[in-house]
Each structure stands twice: as C-alpha cells, then as structure tokens.
Amino acid sequence: MTVLYNCHHDGHDYRITKFVDGSPEGSYLCSVEACECPAGHRPTCRHRQMLLEFTSRHLVNSHLFWDFDNRQSCDFAGNPARETVPAGPHVEEDAVPEGLHDTAEGLPSASLSIDDWRHAARVATVEITEQIVHTPLPPAKWRRL
C-alpha cells in the first residue's frame, strides 16, 4: 500500500490531500497553527508537520508528492524524485543573508564558510515559516473525498 500526499495553495489556503494506491482518500485545509483533520485539535498533526516539508522543499503546487513514511519526495508512482529549487531572484535573496553578497555582482560569495551557509538556511526557513503562520485560514470545513 503506497500512501502519498500532495499540497496545493490557492493564495489563501493550503490543502493537503492523501492518496492511497493512487486514489484520493482525504483532503484537509491546514496551516502551521491549525488543521481541519480529526487530529487538528492536538498541538500538532501529520498535516502540519508535512506543510513545513512541502514549503521548505518547494513542493507546494508541484507535480511531486511527499512520502511521509520514508521522508522523501517522489512522483505519483512512488519513485524517489530529485527535488529542484525554482529559479528566480527570490531564491538568491532568501538563501543568502544580508551582507554576504559579493559587492560587484550581488551574487553569493564563493568564500563563505559553512557556518555562514547554515545561518542563511536558518534565516530562509524562519522567513518561510513566518509567511505560513501569518496566512489566515477560513473557518474549518471537514470534507472527505
């Protein structure tokens, strides 16, 4: 039995859908703070944990799925996928903290230490999490597909 999840965002809501052997089984609206799943009243649930994985790995609104049990992204058949970061100016800005750019071209400095890069990753993660936390959800409606 293959269990996969995908996540879509329409500008207001994140919807995580569970697929069991290729068929949708359930779909819930969620945020970092709340989820409309039956375990949504708990301090955390599987969907809120996955939401952070989807956003940090740029899997929201993508063709890829998340295999929660194996902690990896995959295609619809369950084959491990190679994750790609979308191209665009926001990737460089989010990945490299202020002051760590080469002044000549605004590109990340090749001479940065590993600690600088780790700090940059933490800063980007905090910014993404803050964006998710401040995204309001409508009143919960429980739906089963």
N, CA, C and O atoms as a GROMACS GRO file, in nm:
protein
  580
    1MET      N    1   0.085  -0.118   0.000
    1MET     CA    2   0.000   0.000   0.000
    1MET      C    3   0.089   0.124   0.000
    1MET      O    4   0.169   0.143   0.091
    2THR      N    5   0.075   0.206  -0.102
    2THR     CA    6   0.152   0.328  -0.116
    2THR      C    7   0.067   0.445  -0.069
    2THR      O    8  -0.044   0.466  -0.120
    3VAL      N    9   0.118   0.522   0.028
    3VAL     CA   10   0.048   0.640   0.079
    3VAL      C   11   0.133   0.762   0.046
    3VAL      O   12   0.247   0.774   0.091
    4LEU      N   13   0.077   0.853  -0.034
    4LEU     CA   14   0.146   0.975  -0.075
    4LEU      C   15   0.057   1.096  -0.046
    4LEU      O   16  -0.065   1.083  -0.036
    5TYR      N   17   0.120   1.211  -0.034
    5TYR     CA   18   0.048   1.336  -0.006
    5TYR      C   19   0.093   1.442  -0.106
    5TYR      O   20   0.209   1.444  -0.147
    6ASN      N   21   0.001   1.530  -0.143
    6ASN     CA   22   0.041   1.648  -0.218
    6ASN      C   23  -0.018   1.771  -0.151
    6ASN      O   24  -0.107   1.761  -0.067
    7CYS      N   25   0.033   1.886  -0.189
    7CYS     CA   26  -0.009   2.011  -0.125
    7CYS      C   27  -0.029   2.118  -0.232
    7CYS      O   28   0.055   2.137  -0.320
    8HIS      N   29  -0.142   2.187  -0.221
    8HIS     CA   30  -0.171   2.296  -0.313
    8HIS      C   31  -0.208   2.420  -0.233
    8HIS      O   32  -0.265   2.411  -0.124
    9HIS      N   33  -0.175   2.534  -0.289
    9HIS     CA   34  -0.202   2.662  -0.225
    9HIS      C   35  -0.269   2.751  -0.328
    9HIS      O   36  -0.218   2.767  -0.439
   10ASP      N   37  -0.383   2.809  -0.293
   10ASP     CA   38  -0.455   2.894  -0.388
   10ASP      C   39  -0.439   3.042  -0.357
   10ASP      O   40  -0.513   3.124  -0.411
   11GLY      N   41  -0.346   3.077  -0.272
   11GLY     CA   42  -0.326   3.215  -0.233
   11GLY      C   43  -0.379   3.242  -0.094
   11GLY      O   44  -0.338   3.338  -0.030
   12HIS      N   45  -0.471   3.158  -0.047
   12HIS     CA   46  -0.528   3.175   0.086
   12HIS      C   47  -0.511   3.050   0.171
   12HIS      O   48  -0.479   3.059   0.290
   13ASP      N   49  -0.533   2.936   0.112
   13ASP     CA   50  -0.538   2.811   0.187
   13ASP      C   51  -0.436   2.710   0.136
   13ASP      O   52  -0.406   2.706   0.017
   14TYR      N   53  -0.384   2.628   0.227
   14TYR     CA   54  -0.304   2.512   0.192
   14TYR      C   55  -0.395   2.391   0.204
   14TYR      O   56  -0.462   2.373   0.306
   15ARG      N   57  -0.398   2.308   0.101
   15ARG     CA   58  -0.478   2.186   0.105
   15ARG      C   59  -0.385   2.068   0.083
   15ARG      O   60  -0.318   2.058  -0.019
   16ILE      N   61  -0.383   1.978   0.182
   16ILE     CA   62  -0.304   1.857   0.173
   16ILE      C   63  -0.399   1.741   0.148
   16ILE      O   64  -0.495   1.720   0.222
   17THR      N   65  -0.369   1.666   0.042
   17THR     CA   66  -0.453   1.553   0.002
   17THR      C   67  -0.374   1.424   0.016
   17THR      O   68  -0.258   1.415  -0.024
   18LYS      N   69  -0.440   1.324   0.073
   18LYS     CA   70  -0.379   1.193   0.092
   18LYS      C   71  -0.424   1.101  -0.021
   18LYS      O   72  -0.543   1.094  -0.052
   19PHE      N   73  -0.328   1.030  -0.081
   19PHE     CA   74  -0.356   0.932  -0.186
   19PHE      C   75  -0.311   0.795  -0.138
   19PHE      O   76  -0.196   0.779  -0.096
   20VAL      N   77  -0.399   0.698  -0.144
   20VAL     CA   78  -0.365   0.560  -0.109
   20VAL      C   79  -0.376   0.478  -0.237
   20VAL      O   80  -0.483   0.467  -0.296
   21ASP      N   81  -0.265   0.421  -0.278
   21ASP     CA   82  -0.257   0.343  -0.402
   21ASP      C   83  -0.317   0.418  -0.520
   21ASP      O   84  -0.386   0.359  -0.604
   22GLY      N   85  -0.291   0.548  -0.528
   22GLY     CA   86  -0.333   0.629  -0.641
   22GLY      C   87  -0.471   0.690  -0.632
   22GLY      O   88  -0.508   0.769  -0.718
   23SER      N   89  -0.547   0.655  -0.530
   23SER     CA   90  -0.682   0.710  -0.515
   23SER      C   91  -0.685   0.810  -0.400
   23SER      O   92  -0.630   0.782  -0.293
   24PRO      N   93  -0.749   0.926  -0.418
   24PRO     CA   94  -0.757   1.023  -0.308
   24PRO      C   95  -0.842   0.967  -0.194
   24PRO      O   96  -0.951   0.914  -0.216
   25GLU      N   97  -0.791   0.980  -0.072
   25GLU     CA   98  -0.863   0.927   0.043
   25GLU      C   99  -0.918   1.038   0.132
   25GLU      O  100  -1.026   1.024   0.189
   26GLY      N  101  -0.845   1.147   0.145
   26GLY     CA  102  -0.890   1.257   0.230
   26GLY      C  103  -0.817   1.384   0.191
   26GLY      O  104  -0.709   1.380   0.133
   27SER      N  105  -0.878   1.497   0.224
   27SER     CA  106  -0.819   1.626   0.191
   27SER      C  107  -0.855   1.726   0.300
   27SER      O  108  -0.972   1.736   0.339
   28TYR      N  109  -0.755   1.800   0.349
   28TYR     CA  110  -0.778   1.892   0.460
   28TYR      C  111  -0.709   2.026   0.436
   28TYR      O  112  -0.599   2.031   0.381
   29LEU      N  113  -0.775   2.132   0.478
   29LEU     CA  114  -0.712   2.264   0.480
   29LEU      C  115  -0.628   2.271   0.607
   29LEU      O  116  -0.670   2.226   0.713
   30CYS      N  117  -0.507   2.330   0.595
   30CYS     CA  118  -0.424   2.341   0.714
   30CYS      C  119  -0.329   2.459   0.705
   30CYS      O  120  -0.305   2.514   0.598
   31SER      N  121  -0.277   2.496   0.820
   31SER     CA  122  -0.170   2.595   0.834
   31SER      C  123  -0.079   2.544   0.943
   31SER      O  124  -0.103   2.436   0.998
   32VAL      N  125   0.025   2.619   0.976
   32VAL     CA  126   0.115   2.578   1.083
   32VAL      C  127   0.041   2.578   1.216
   32VAL      O  128   0.075   2.500   1.306
   33GLU      N  129  -0.060   2.662   1.230
   33GLU     CA  130  -0.132   2.676   1.356
   33GLU      C  131  -0.252   2.584   1.370
   33GLU      O  132  -0.285   2.541   1.481
   34ALA      N  133  -0.319   2.551   1.259
   34ALA     CA  134  -0.445   2.476   1.268
   34ALA      C  135  -0.460   2.382   1.149
   34ALA      O  136  -0.402   2.402   1.042
   35CYS      N  137  -0.540   2.278   1.172
   35CYS     CA  138  -0.570   2.182   1.066
   35CYS      C  139  -0.713   2.134   1.086
   35CYS      O  140  -0.759   2.121   1.200
   36GLU      N  141  -0.782   2.108   0.976
   36GLU     CA  142  -0.921   2.063   0.988
   36GLU      C  143  -0.933   1.911   0.996
   36GLU      O  144  -1.044   1.858   0.990
   37CYS      N  145  -0.820   1.842   1.009
   37CYS     CA  146  -0.824   1.695   1.020
   37CYS      C  147  -0.877   1.655   1.158
   37CYS      O  148  -0.884   1.738   1.248
   38PRO      N  149  -0.915   1.528   1.176
   38PRO     CA  150  -0.964   1.483   1.306
   38PRO      C  151  -0.864   1.504   1.420
   38PRO      O  152  -0.905   1.516   1.535
   39ALA      N  153  -0.734   1.509   1.390
   39ALA     CA  154  -0.632   1.533   1.494
   39ALA      C  155  -0.596   1.680   1.504
   39ALA      O  156  -0.499   1.716   1.572
   40GLY      N  157  -0.670   1.766   1.437
   40GLY     CA  158  -0.639   1.909   1.433
   40GLY      C  159  -0.644   1.978   1.567
   40GLY      O  160  -0.584   2.085   1.582
   41HIS      N  161  -0.714   1.922   1.664
   41HIS     CA  162  -0.723   1.984   1.797
   41HIS      C  163  -0.595   1.961   1.879
   41HIS      O  164  -0.576   2.028   1.981
   42ARG      N  165  -0.510   1.871   1.837
   42ARG     CA  166  -0.385   1.843   1.908
   42ARG      C  167  -0.283   1.954   1.881
   42ARG      O  168  -0.301   2.033   1.789
   43PRO      N  169  -0.176   1.959   1.961
   43PRO     CA  170  -0.074   2.062   1.937
   43PRO      C  171  -0.011   2.053   1.798
   43PRO      O  172   0.029   2.155   1.743
   44THR      N  173  -0.003   1.933   1.742
   44THR     CA  174   0.044   1.918   1.605
   44THR      C  175  -0.022   1.794   1.544
   44THR      O  176  -0.077   1.710   1.615
   45CYS      N  177  -0.016   1.786   1.415
   45CYS     CA  178  -0.068   1.669   1.345
   45CYS      C  179   0.022   1.642   1.225
   45CYS      O  180   0.110   1.721   1.193
   46ARG      N  181   0.000   1.531   1.162
   46ARG     CA  182   0.081   1.491   1.046
   46ARG      C  183   0.078   1.597   0.936
   46ARG      O  184   0.180   1.622   0.872
   47HIS      N  185  -0.037   1.658   0.914
   47HIS     CA  186  -0.051   1.755   0.805
   47HIS      C  187   0.030   1.881   0.832
   47HIS      O  188   0.091   1.936   0.740
   48ARG      N  189   0.030   1.928   0.956
   48ARG     CA  190   0.110   2.047   0.990
   48ARG      C  191   0.259   2.016   0.981
   48ARG      O  192   0.337   2.103   0.943
   49GLN      N  193   0.299   1.896   1.016
   49GLN     CA  194   0.440   1.857   1.001
   49GLN      C  195   0.477   1.854   0.853
   49GLN      O  196   0.584   1.900   0.814
   50MET      N  197   0.389   1.798   0.772
   50MET     CA  198   0.416   1.790   0.628
   50MET      C  199   0.414   1.927   0.561
   50MET      O  200   0.487   1.949   0.465
   51LEU      N  201   0.332   2.018   0.610
   51LEU     CA  202   0.325   2.151   0.550
   51LEU      C  203   0.462   2.217   0.551
   51LEU      O  204   0.501   2.281   0.454
   52LEU      N  205   0.535   2.203   0.660
   52LEU     CA  206   0.670   2.259   0.667
   52LEU      C  207   0.763   2.190   0.567
   52LEU      O  208   0.849   2.255   0.508
   53GLU      N  209   0.747   2.061   0.549
   53GLU     CA  210   0.827   1.988   0.449
   53GLU      C  211   0.794   2.038   0.308
   53GLU      O  212   0.884   2.062   0.227
   54PHE      N  213   0.665   2.051   0.279
   54PHE     CA  214   0.624   2.097   0.146
   54PHE      C  215   0.679   2.236   0.116
   54PHE      O  216   0.731   2.259   0.007
   55THR      N  217   0.668   2.327   0.211
   55THR     CA  218   0.713   2.464   0.184
   55THR      C  219   0.864   2.474   0.179
   55THR      O  220   0.918   2.544   0.092
   56SER      N  221   0.934   2.407   0.268
   56SER     CA  222   1.080   2.419   0.269
   56SER      C  223   1.144   2.350   0.148
   56SER      O  224   1.254   2.388   0.107
   57ARG      N  225   1.078   2.252   0.091
   57ARG     CA  226   1.132   2.180  -0.024
   57ARG      C  227   1.072   2.229  -0.156
   57ARG      O  228   1.099   2.171  -0.261
   58HIS      N  229   0.991   2.334  -0.152
   58HIS     CA  230   0.928   2.391  -0.271
   58HIS      C  231   0.843   2.288  -0.346
   58HIS      O  232   0.848   2.280  -0.468
   59LEU      N  233   0.766   2.210  -0.270
   59LEU     CA  234   0.679   2.108  -0.329
   59LEU      C  235   0.534   2.153  -0.339
   59LEU      O  236   0.451   2.081  -0.394
   60VAL      N  237   0.501   2.272  -0.288
   60VAL     CA  238   0.363   2.323  -0.295
   60VAL      C  239   0.332   2.354  -0.441
   60VAL      O  240   0.412   2.417  -0.511
   61ASN      N  241   0.216   2.310  -0.487
   61ASN     CA  242   0.170   2.330  -0.624
   61ASN      C  243   0.262   2.266  -0.728
   61ASN      O  244   0.267   2.311  -0.842
   62SER      N  245   0.335   2.164  -0.689
   62SER     CA  246   0.422   2.098  -0.785
   62SER      C  247   0.362   1.963  -0.824
   62SER      O  248   0.260   1.920  -0.770
   63HIS      N  249   0.426   1.898  -0.918
   63HIS     CA  250   0.380   1.766  -0.963
   63HIS      C  251   0.431   1.655  -0.871
   63HIS      O  252   0.396   1.539  -0.890
   64LEU      N  253   0.514   1.690  -0.773
   64LEU     CA  254   0.572   1.591  -0.684
   64LEU      C  255   0.485   1.567  -0.561
   64LEU      O  256   0.402   1.650  -0.525
   65PHE      N  257   0.505   1.453  -0.499
   65PHE     CA  258   0.431   1.412  -0.381
   65PHE      C  259   0.528   1.393  -0.265
   65PHE      O  260   0.649   1.388  -0.285
   66TRP      N  261   0.473   1.382  -0.144
   66TRP     CA  262   0.555   1.359  -0.025
   66TRP      C  263   0.520   1.222   0.032
   66TRP      O  264   0.403   1.192   0.058
   67ASP      N  265   0.622   1.140   0.051
   67ASP     CA  266   0.608   1.010   0.114
   67ASP      C  267   0.642   1.030   0.262
   67ASP      O  268   0.760   1.036   0.297
   68PHE      N  269   0.542   1.042   0.346
   68PHE     CA  270   0.561   1.074   0.488
   68PHE      C  271   0.640   0.965   0.559
   68PHE      O  272   0.727   0.995   0.641
   69ASP      N  273   0.612   0.839   0.529
   69ASP     CA  274   0.678   0.729   0.598
   69ASP      C  275   0.827   0.722   0.567
   69ASP      O  276   0.907   0.690   0.655
   70ASN      N  277   0.865   0.751   0.442
   70ASN     CA  278   1.006   0.746   0.402
   70ASN      C  279   1.074   0.882   0.403
   70ASN      O  280   1.194   0.892   0.377
   71ARG      N  281   0.999   0.987   0.433
   71ARG     CA  282   1.053   1.123   0.441
   71ARG      C  283   1.126   1.164   0.312
   71ARG      O  284   1.240   1.209   0.316
   72GLN      N  285   1.056   1.149   0.199
   72GLN     CA  286   1.117   1.187   0.072
   72GLN      C  287   1.011   1.230  -0.027
   72GLN      O  288   0.895   1.191  -0.017
   73SER      N  289   1.052   1.312  -0.121
   73SER     CA  290   0.961   1.350  -0.229
   73SER      C  291   0.968   1.242  -0.336
   73SER      O  292   1.070   1.175  -0.352
   74CYS      N  293   0.858   1.227  -0.408
   74CYS     CA  294   0.852   1.122  -0.510
   74CYS      C  295   0.750   1.160  -0.616
   74CYS      O  296   0.674   1.256  -0.601
   75ASP      N  297   0.749   1.082  -0.723
   75ASP     CA  298   0.647   1.102  -0.825
   75ASP      C  299   0.522   1.023  -0.785
   75ASP      O  300   0.519   0.962  -0.679
   76PHE      N  301   0.420   1.025  -0.870
   76PHE     CA  302   0.293   0.962  -0.835
   76PHE      C  303   0.305   0.811  -0.820
   76PHE      O  304   0.224   0.749  -0.751
   77ALA      N  305   0.406   0.752  -0.884
   77ALA     CA  306   0.427   0.607  -0.873
   77ALA      C  307   0.506   0.570  -0.747
   77ALA      O  308   0.525   0.452  -0.718
   78GLY      N  309   0.553   0.671  -0.672
   78GLY     CA  310   0.630   0.644  -0.551
   78GLY      C  311   0.779   0.637  -0.573
   78GLY      O  312   0.853   0.606  -0.480
   79ASN      N  313   0.825   0.667  -0.694
   79ASN     CA  314   0.967   0.667  -0.724
   79ASN      C  315   1.031   0.793  -0.667
   79ASN      O  316   0.980   0.902  -0.689
   80PRO      N  317   1.143   0.780  -0.595
   80PRO     CA  318   1.208   0.899  -0.538
   80PRO      C  319   1.236   1.002  -0.646
   80PRO      O  320   1.278   0.968  -0.756
   81ALA      N  321   1.212   1.127  -0.612
   81ALA     CA  322   1.230   1.236  -0.708
   81ALA      C  323   1.348   1.322  -0.666
   81ALA      O  324   1.381   1.333  -0.548
   82ARG      N  325   1.409   1.380  -0.763
   82ARG     CA  326   1.515   1.476  -0.736
   82ARG      C  327   1.450   1.612  -0.725
   82ARG      O  328   1.390   1.661  -0.821
   83GLU      N  329   1.460   1.672  -0.608
   83GLU     CA  330   1.394   1.800  -0.585
   83GLU      C  331   1.473   1.911  -0.651
   83GLU      O  332   1.596   1.910  -0.653
   84THR      N  333   1.400   2.007  -0.705
   84THR     CA  334   1.464   2.123  -0.764
   84THR      C  335   1.409   2.247  -0.698
   84THR      O  336   1.291   2.252  -0.661
   85VAL      N  337   1.494   2.347  -0.684
   85VAL     CA  338   1.452   2.475  -0.629
   85VAL      C  339   1.415   2.564  -0.746
   85VAL      O  340   1.494   2.578  -0.839
   86PRO      N  341   1.295   2.625  -0.744
   86PRO     CA  342   1.254   2.708  -0.855
   86PRO      C  343   1.352   2.823  -0.878
   86PRO      O  344   1.404   2.881  -0.783
   87ALA      N  345   1.377   2.853  -1.004
   87ALA     CA  346   1.466   2.963  -1.038
   87ALA      C  347   1.394   3.095  -1.015
   87ALA      O  348   1.272   3.103  -1.023
   88GLY      N  349   1.470   3.195  -0.986
   88GLY     CA  350   1.412   3.327  -0.967
   88GLY      C  351   1.493   3.408  -0.869
   88GLY      O  352   1.573   3.352  -0.794
   89PRO      N  353   1.472   3.538  -0.869
   89PRO     CA  354   1.552   3.624  -0.782
   89PRO      C  355   1.529   3.598  -0.634
   89PRO      O  356   1.619   3.621  -0.553
   90HIS      N  357   1.410   3.550  -0.596
   90HIS     CA  358   1.382   3.529  -0.454
   90HIS      C  359   1.468   3.418  -0.394
   90HIS      O  360   1.492   3.418  -0.274
   91VAL      N  361   1.514   3.325  -0.476
   91VAL     CA  362   1.594   3.213  -0.424
   91VAL      C  363   1.727   3.266  -0.372
   91VAL      O  364   1.768   3.230  -0.262
   92GLU      N  365   1.795   3.350  -0.451
   92GLU     CA  366   1.922   3.405  -0.405
   92GLU      C  367   1.903   3.495  -0.283
   92GLU      O  368   1.980   3.488  -0.188
   93GLU      N  369   1.800   3.578  -0.287
   93GLU     CA  370   1.778   3.670  -0.176
   93GLU      C  371   1.747   3.596  -0.047
   93GLU      O  372   1.796   3.634   0.060
   94ASP      N  373   1.664   3.491  -0.053
   94ASP     CA  374   1.628   3.416   0.066
   94ASP      C  375   1.743   3.330   0.116
   94ASP      O  376   1.757   3.310   0.237
   95ALA      N  377   1.824   3.278   0.025
   95ALA     CA  378   1.928   3.183   0.063
   95ALA      C  379   2.051   3.249   0.123
   95ALA      O  380   2.122   3.186   0.200
   96VAL      N  381   2.077   3.373   0.088
   96VAL     CA  382   2.197   3.439   0.137
   96VAL      C  383   2.157   3.560   0.221
   96VAL      O  384   2.092   3.652   0.170
   97PRO      N  385   2.195   3.563   0.349
   97PRO     CA  386   2.158   3.675   0.433
   97PRO      C  387   2.224   3.806   0.390
   97PRO      O  388   2.324   3.807   0.318
   98GLU      N  389   2.165   3.914   0.434
   98GLU     CA  390   2.214   4.048   0.403
   98GLU      C  391   2.361   4.060   0.439
   98GLU      O  392   2.404   4.014   0.545
   99GLY      N  393   2.440   4.121   0.350
   99GLY     CA  394   2.580   4.144   0.377
   99GLY      C  395   2.671   4.030   0.333
   99GLY      O  396   2.793   4.042   0.345
  100LEU      N  397   2.617   3.921   0.283
  100LEU     CA  398   2.701   3.810   0.241
  100LEU      C  399   2.712   3.801   0.089
  100LEU      O  400   2.761   3.701   0.036
  101HIS      N  401   2.668   3.904   0.019
  101HIS     CA  402   2.678   3.907  -0.127
  101HIS      C  403   2.811   3.970  -0.167
  101HIS      O  404   2.862   4.057  -0.096
  102ASP      N  405   2.866   3.927  -0.281
  102ASP     CA  406   2.979   3.999  -0.339
  102ASP      C  407   2.927   4.135  -0.383
  102ASP      O  408   2.819   4.144  -0.442
  103THR      N  409   3.001   4.238  -0.357
  103THR     CA  410   2.953   4.372  -0.390
  103THR      C  411   2.951   4.397  -0.540
  103THR      O  412   2.874   4.481  -0.586
  104ALA      N  413   3.033   4.328  -0.617
  104ALA     CA  414   3.042   4.355  -0.760
  104ALA      C  415   2.916   4.315  -0.835
  104ALA      O  416   2.864   4.394  -0.914
  105GLU      N  417   2.866   4.194  -0.812
  105GLU     CA  418   2.755   4.146  -0.892
  105GLU      C  419   2.633   4.106  -0.811
  105GLU      O  420   2.534   4.063  -0.870
  106GLY      N  421   2.636   4.117  -0.680
  106GLY     CA  422   2.522   4.080  -0.597
  106GLY      C  423   2.501   3.931  -0.586
  106GLY      O  424   2.393   3.887  -0.547
  107LEU      N  425   2.603   3.852  -0.619
  107LEU     CA  426   2.593   3.707  -0.612
  107LEU      C  427   2.650   3.656  -0.481
  107LEU      O  428   2.729   3.726  -0.417
  108PRO      N  429   2.611   3.535  -0.439
  108PRO     CA  430   2.669   3.481  -0.316
  108PRO      C  431   2.820   3.467  -0.328
  108PRO      O  432   2.871   3.428  -0.434
  109SER      N  433   2.889   3.498  -0.223
  109SER     CA  434   3.034   3.490  -0.222
  109SER      C  435   3.077   3.344  -0.217
  109SER      O  436   3.023   3.266  -0.139
  110ALA      N  437   3.175   3.308  -0.299
  110ALA     CA  438   3.225   3.171  -0.300
  110ALA      C  439   3.312   3.143  -0.178
  110ALA      O  440   3.341   3.027  -0.149
  111SER      N  441   3.354   3.247  -0.108
  111SER     CA  442   3.444   3.228   0.005
  111SER      C  443   3.370   3.218   0.139
  111SER      O  444   3.433   3.228   0.245
  112LEU      N  445   3.239   3.199   0.137
  112LEU     CA  446   3.162   3.189   0.260
  112LEU      C  447   3.193   3.059   0.332
  112LEU      O  448   3.217   2.956   0.269
  113SER      N  449   3.192   3.064   0.464
  113SER     CA  450   3.214   2.942   0.542
  113SER      C  451   3.085   2.862   0.548
  113SER      O  452   2.977   2.913   0.518
  114ILE      N  453   3.097   2.737   0.588
  114ILE     CA  454   2.979   2.651   0.601
  114ILE      C  455   2.884   2.706   0.707
  114ILE      O  456   2.762   2.690   0.694
  115ASP      N  457   2.937   2.770   0.812
  115ASP     CA  458   2.852   2.829   0.915
  115ASP      C  459   2.768   2.944   0.859
  115ASP      O  460   2.652   2.962   0.898
  116ASP      N  461   2.826   3.022   0.766
  116ASP     CA  462   2.750   3.129   0.702
  116ASP      C  463   2.635   3.072   0.620
  116ASP      O  464   2.524   3.126   0.622
  117TRP      N  465   2.660   2.963   0.549
  117TRP     CA  466   2.555   2.900   0.469
  117TRP      C  467   2.448   2.838   0.558
  117TRP      O  468   2.330   2.846   0.526
  118ARG      N  469   2.488   2.778   0.669
  118ARG     CA  470   2.389   2.723   0.763
  118ARG      C  471   2.302   2.834   0.820
  118ARG      O  472   2.181   2.819   0.834
  119HIS      N  473   2.364   2.946   0.853
  119HIS     CA  474   2.288   3.061   0.904
  119HIS      C  475   2.189   3.108   0.797
  119HIS      O  476   2.074   3.140   0.828
  120ALA      N  477   2.235   3.113   0.673
  120ALA     CA  478   2.146   3.157   0.564
  120ALA      C  479   2.026   3.064   0.551
  120ALA      O  480   1.914   3.111   0.530
  121ALA      N  481   2.050   2.934   0.564
  121ALA     CA  482   1.938   2.838   0.556
  121ALA      C  483   1.841   2.858   0.671
  121ALA      O  484   1.720   2.849   0.650
  122ARG      N  485   1.890   2.884   0.791
  122ARG     CA  486   1.801   2.908   0.906
  122ARG      C  487   1.719   3.035   0.885
  122ARG      O  488   1.600   3.037   0.915
  123VAL      N  489   1.782   3.141   0.834
  123VAL     CA  490   1.710   3.266   0.809
  123VAL      C  491   1.599   3.244   0.707
  123VAL      O  492   1.488   3.293   0.726
  124ALA      N  493   1.629   3.172   0.599
  124ALA     CA  494   1.528   3.145   0.496
  124ALA      C  495   1.414   3.062   0.552
  124ALA      O  496   1.298   3.087   0.518
  125THR      N  497   1.444   2.964   0.636
  125THR     CA  498   1.340   2.879   0.695
  125THR      C  499   1.249   2.960   0.786
  125THR      O  500   1.128   2.941   0.784
  126VAL      N  501   1.306   3.049   0.866
  126VAL     CA  502   1.226   3.133   0.954
  126VAL      C  503   1.134   3.223   0.873
  126VAL      O  504   1.017   3.240   0.908
  127GLU      N  505   1.186   3.281   0.764
  127GLU     CA  506   1.103   3.369   0.682
  127GLU      C  507   0.987   3.293   0.619
  127GLU      O  508   0.874   3.344   0.616
  128ILE      N  509   1.011   3.173   0.569
  128ILE     CA  510   0.905   3.092   0.509
  128ILE      C  511   0.801   3.056   0.616
  128ILE      O  512   0.681   3.064   0.590
  129THR      N  513   0.848   3.016   0.734
  129THR     CA  514   0.757   2.979   0.842
  129THR      C  515   0.671   3.098   0.883
  129THR      O  516   0.551   3.082   0.908
  130GLU      N  517   0.730   3.216   0.891
  130GLU     CA  518   0.653   3.335   0.928
  130GLU      C  519   0.546   3.365   0.824
  130GLU      O  520   0.436   3.408   0.860
  131GLN      N  521   0.577   3.344   0.696
  131GLN     CA  522   0.477   3.366   0.591
  131GLN      C  523   0.360   3.269   0.608
  131GLN      O  524   0.245   3.307   0.590
  132ILE      N  525   0.390   3.144   0.642
  132ILE     CA  526   0.286   3.044   0.658
  132ILE      C  527   0.201   3.077   0.781
  132ILE      O  528   0.078   3.068   0.775
  133VAL      N  529   0.264   3.113   0.890
  133VAL     CA  530   0.194   3.141   1.015
  133VAL      C  531   0.097   3.259   0.997
  133VAL      O  532  -0.010   3.260   1.057
  134HIS      N  533   0.135   3.356   0.917
  134HIS     CA  534   0.052   3.475   0.901
  134HIS      C  535  -0.050   3.462   0.789
  134HIS      O  536  -0.115   3.560   0.752
  135THR      N  537  -0.065   3.341   0.734
  135THR     CA  538  -0.166   3.317   0.632
  135THR      C  539  -0.294   3.271   0.701
  135THR      O  540  -0.297   3.161   0.756
  136PRO      N  541  -0.399   3.354   0.700
  136PRO     CA  542  -0.522   3.316   0.771
  136PRO      C  543  -0.597   3.204   0.700
  136PRO      O  544  -0.592   3.190   0.578
  137LEU      N  545  -0.666   3.126   0.779
  137LEU     CA  546  -0.750   3.019   0.726
  137LEU      C  547  -0.897   3.054   0.748
  137LEU      O  548  -0.931   3.116   0.848
  138PRO      N  549  -0.983   3.013   0.656
  138PRO     CA  550  -1.126   3.032   0.678
  138PRO      C  551  -1.174   2.935   0.785
  138PRO      O  552  -1.100   2.845   0.824
  139PRO      N  553  -1.297   2.949   0.832
  139PRO     CA  554  -1.349   2.851   0.928
  139PRO      C  555  -1.338   2.711   0.871
  139PRO      O  556  -1.363   2.689   0.752
  140ALA      N  557  -1.300   2.617   0.956
  140ALA     CA  558  -1.274   2.481   0.909
  140ALA      C  559  -1.403   2.413   0.864
  140ALA      O  560  -1.508   2.423   0.928
  141LYS      N  561  -1.391   2.344   0.750
  141LYS     CA  562  -1.499   2.262   0.698
  141LYS      C  563  -1.440   2.125   0.677
  141LYS      O  564  -1.345   2.110   0.600
  142TRP      N  565  -1.492   2.026   0.741
  142TRP     CA  566  -1.438   1.892   0.726
  142TRP      C  567  -1.497   1.828   0.604
  142TRP      O  568  -1.619   1.824   0.587
  143ARG      N  569  -1.410   1.776   0.519
  143ARG     CA  570  -1.454   1.711   0.395
  143ARG      C  571  -1.377   1.583   0.374
  143ARG      O  572  -1.256   1.577   0.396
  144ARG      N  573  -1.445   1.484   0.333
  144ARG     CA  574  -1.380   1.357   0.300
  144ARG      C  575  -1.414   1.325   0.156
  144ARG      O  576  -1.530   1.332   0.115
  145LEU      N  577  -1.312   1.290   0.079
  145LEU     CA  578  -1.334   1.260  -0.063
  145LEU      C  579  -1.380   1.120  -0.082
  145LEU      O  580  -1.404   1.077  -0.195
   0.00000   0.00000   0.00000
